[in-house]
Amino acid sequence: MTTDPGLVSEAEQLIGESDVIDLHIEAFLSHSLLGYDLNRYHTRSYTGGRFVGHIDFPRAVEAGLTGAMWSISTNPFKTQAGRWKKLLSNIDQLRAQIEASNGTVRIATTFAQYQAAKAEAQHICLPAIQGANSLAGAPSGAADIPNRFITRVTLMHLTNSLYGVTSSPLGWLKRNRGLTGAARDLIRDLESQRIFVDLAHINRAGFWDAVECHDPSLPLLATHTGVCGVTPYWRNLDDKQVKAIADSGGTVGIIFEHAFLRRPDGPPDARMVIEHIAHVVDTVGEDFVSIGSDYDGLITPPKDLRHRPDYTLLVQWMLKIGWSSERITKILGQNFLRCFKMMRPD
């Protein structure tokens, strides 16, 4: 972005003064599969900024990222018992990576813990699960998650499961099928534990089933998605879905995957993220949209967001189009924190 120093300075100041929270980061997947050290500063992505290698703990701190939902993805090809066993192992590995940060990173699983950790650490990890089928082998479901460790569970991922149908092309043959009874029970189980239900990756029939059966007093999330109002795409939410999440008091996290965001003759850079954020604002207001980059989740971000996390660049574009600092701080973190306080105050 070519801009004046004053705008850069204002954006940097706003980042420094704000809670900046990314609703979905997948770098733990690279650690689990490839031994990627989350505590090492990786100067550049070994894939040229495509797919993985976007972020680690030091770069999160450098980018001013106060907190993030660091996701533990589920291997759908393991047995039910194997998925549960692997989840417990992954939780231990994530804890170990955080402990190895020597206090730079802390875990928070409640709003009160998050507030306290800000005074003690440079970055706060909000642990999450991508793919609820990792819980299918748990003896007592979500109640067996160790020490309330998980803050959010994505019901579906890229494959169908015993809970329902994915939004990905792999689910198209069953695209009109909704949630199973097991999924409805799981949603009640998760919400009884005050764990966020995440509707990213779910097919539309399953989405509406989840809206119908969840506790209406609790917020729903879609942590990493685009919106069809800008770019019609199998992975994106339509306006009715966006409104349903807003009606629950939840928030929609906008992803950085350029294939989900770009439109014909649209901007080639970070402005495509801003377009999707702006559409949510125009549709339901400024209180129901957040950032959910999906860094390291096999995505290819716009070129200017590809080699390192740069939330300041997004803020520069927001300022350039005339958005107020109040709106920007909501998008950066306050919208999610309102949800977090509703779901798990202490």
N, C-alpha and C positions, 0 to 999 in steps of 0.2 A: 504494500500500500504506500503510495506516495502522498505524504501529508505534511503538515507543518509541525514543528517541534512542540508547539503549545498543545496540540491535540494529543500527541504522544504522551506528554507530561500529564495531561488531565486523565488520560486512560490509565496510566501507570498508578497515579494517585488513587483513582477509584478502585482499581484492583487491590491495592495495598490496604485500603480502608474497608473492604467488603469481605463478607463470607463468600468464597468462591467454591462451589461444589459441583463436581461432575458426577452425574447419576449412573454412569456405566463406564468402567475401565476394565479391560480384559488382560492386562499384562501378566497376571498370575498364570494364565494359560501357557504362556511362553516359559515361565519358570517351571511349571509342572511337566511340560513336554520336553523342553530343551535345556533346562537348568539355567535359564536367564536370571541373572542376579538383579533383583529389584533394588538393591542398595548401591549398585554401581551406576555411575553417571556414564551413559552410553552416548558418546559424542555424535554419532550418526547412526541412522538405521541401516543395517546390513542388507536391507531389501530396497533401498532407495526410497523409503517412506511409504512403501506399499505393504499392506497386510499386517505387519508386526514391527516392533522396534521403535514405537513412537514415544514411549514414556517409561519412567522408572521413578523411584522415590525421590532421588535428587532433582530430576527434571520437574517433577510435580511441585516440589518446594520452590524451585527457581521460577516457575510459571505463576507463583502466587496462589496455587491451588490449596485452599484451606482444608478441604476434605473431599473424599470421593468414595463411591461404592465400588470396591474392588471385588470383581466377580469370580466365583469358582464355577467353572463350566462342567457340565455333566457329560460323561462319555456314554452315549446311548447304546453302544454296542456291547457293553458289559452286562452281566446278569443283574437281576434286581439286587441280590445280595452284594454283588461286586460293586455296584454303583454306590451303595450305602457305605461299604468299607472304604472305597476310594474317597468319598466325601470326607469321612472322618480323618483319613490320612492327609487330604488337602487342607483341611482346617488346621491340622498340626503344622503343616509346612508354611501356611500363611502366617500363623503365629510366630514361627521361627524366623521368618524373613523380617517381620516387624520388630521382634526382639533384637535382631542383629543390627537394626538401625540405631541402637544405643540412645533411644529416647527421641530421635528425630520424628518418628512416626508412632502414633498411639492408636489404639482401637477404641471406638465408641459405639455402643449399641443402643444408647438412649440419647435423647436431646440433652439431658442434664450432663451426661458424660461428655458429650460433644462440647458443651460450653466450658466444662472444666478442663478438658484436654487442650483447648486453644491456648491456655496460659502455660502449658507445659511442653507442647510439641509444635513442630513446624508443619506437620501434615497429619490428618486424621483419617484413618481407614474405617469405613463403614462396610463390614463384610456382607457379601450377597451371594446368592446361588442363581446360576443360569441353567434352567432345566430342572423342573420340580421332580422329575422321575428319579433323581438321586435320593429322594426321601421315601420312595416306595418300599424299600427294604428296611426302613426303620421300625423297630418293634412297636413304637407308639406314635409314629408320624412326627409332625413338627415338634412335639413335646420332647423328643429325644435329641434335638439339636443342642450341643453342649453349651451350658451356661448362657442361654439366650444369645448365642454368638452371632446369628444371622439376622440382618435387618430387613432383608427383602428376598423374595423368591420369584423368579420369572416362571410362570406356569409352563410355558412351552419354549422350545428352542427350534432347531432346524429340522427336526424329525417328529413324526407322530409318536405318541406314547399312550400309556394306559389312561392318561388324563384327557386326551383330546387330539386335535389336529393342528399342525403348524400352519403358519401363513405362507411358508416357503413353497416353491413349486413342487416339492416332494409331497405336499399334502393335497394337491389339487384334485386327485381322484376322490377324496373324501371331504372336499372343501365345504360341503353343506352340513356336515355333521358338527354337532355342538359338543359341549363338555360331557364327560361320563359322570356317573354317580360318584365314582372315586374322586374325581376332580372337585365336585361340589363339596364332598366331605373334607377334602384337603383345604379348600378355601376357608371353610369354617374353622378348621384346625389352625391354619396359619393366623387367621385374624383373632382367634382366641388367645394366641401367643403374642399378639400385636406385632406380627411380621407383615410387612407390605406385600400385597399381591401385585405383581408386575404383569401388565398385559401386552408388553412387547412380544412379538413373534407368534401371537395366537391368531387363528383364523377368525373371520368375522362372526360366524355362528357361535364359536366358543367365547369370543369377546362379550357378546350380548348375554350369553348364559352366565358368565362371571359377574357382569353388572347386576343381573337379576338376583343372583343368590348371595352376593356379598353383603356384609353388614353396612347398611346405608349411612351409618354414623361415622364410618372410617373412610379415609382417602384411598383412592386407587392411583397407581402409577402406570405410565408407559415410559420406561426410562430411556430408551434409545430408538428413535423413529423419525421419519419425515412425515409430511402431511400431503394428502392427495390434493388439497386445495391449491398447491403449488405444482407438485409433481405426482401425477397418478402412477402408482407403483404397488406391486403386491405386498411390499413391506410397510407401506405407509398407512396412516390413519385417515379416515374421511372426517368431514366436519361433524357428523353426528357422533362419532366415537370421541372426538376431541371434546365435544360438549358434555358427553357422559362422564368423562374423567373430571372435567371442571365441576360438574354438578355434584360429584362426590367430594369435592374439596381437594382433589389431587392435583397432579402436575404432569405435563408432557415434556420429556427430555428430548431435545433435538440432536440427532446423530450427525456425525461428520463424514459419513460415506457419500462420496460425490455422486455415485450412481443413483442413490435414493433422492438426492437433492436437486440435481441439475435439471434444467428445462431447456427446450429449444430456444436459442438466442438469449439465454440467461447469462448471468455473470459466471466467469470461470474460476472464481476465487472464493474467499471466505464469505463474500456477500451472499452466496447461495445458502449458507447456514442462516444468515440474517433474514433472508426472504421467508424461510419456514418459521422462524421465531415470530416474525411480523404477522404471518398469517394466523398463527394461534392467538396473538394479541388482538388482531382485528376480529377474530371469530368469537372469543370468549373473554377477552380482557387480559391485562398484564399480570394477573395474579396466578396464572395456571400454566406457565411455560418455564422451562429450565434448560440446562445444557446436559446432554448425555452423549458424549463424544463417541464412545465405543472404541477408543484408542486401543490398539493391539488386538482388536477383535476381527482380524483378517479384513480390515477395511482399507480403502485408499482415500484419504481425505483430499480436499482441494489442495493444490500445490503449496499455498502459503501457510497451510496448517499441517503439512506432511512430515516435516523433519524434526519438529519439536512442538510440544503443546504451547500454544500462543493465545491465551484467553485475552490478553491485552489487545491483540489485533481485532478481535471481535468487538471489544468495547470501543475501539477507535471508530469502527463502522457504525456502531450504535450512536455514538456521539455525533458523527458526521451527518446522520440523517435526522438529528434533532431530538433524540430521545432524552428524557430527563435522567438525572442520576438516580432518582427514586425508582424509576422503571428498570433501569439497568441493574441496580443492586437486587431487586426482586428476582430478575432472571438469573443473575449470577449465583444466588444462593438462598435468598430469603423465602422464595416461594416453596422450595423444598423444606427448609427448616420449619416453616409453618406446618407442613404436613407431618414432619418428624415429631414435632411437639404434640400434634393431635394424636399420633399413633403411639409414641413411646415417650412420654414426658420425663420419666425418671425410672 
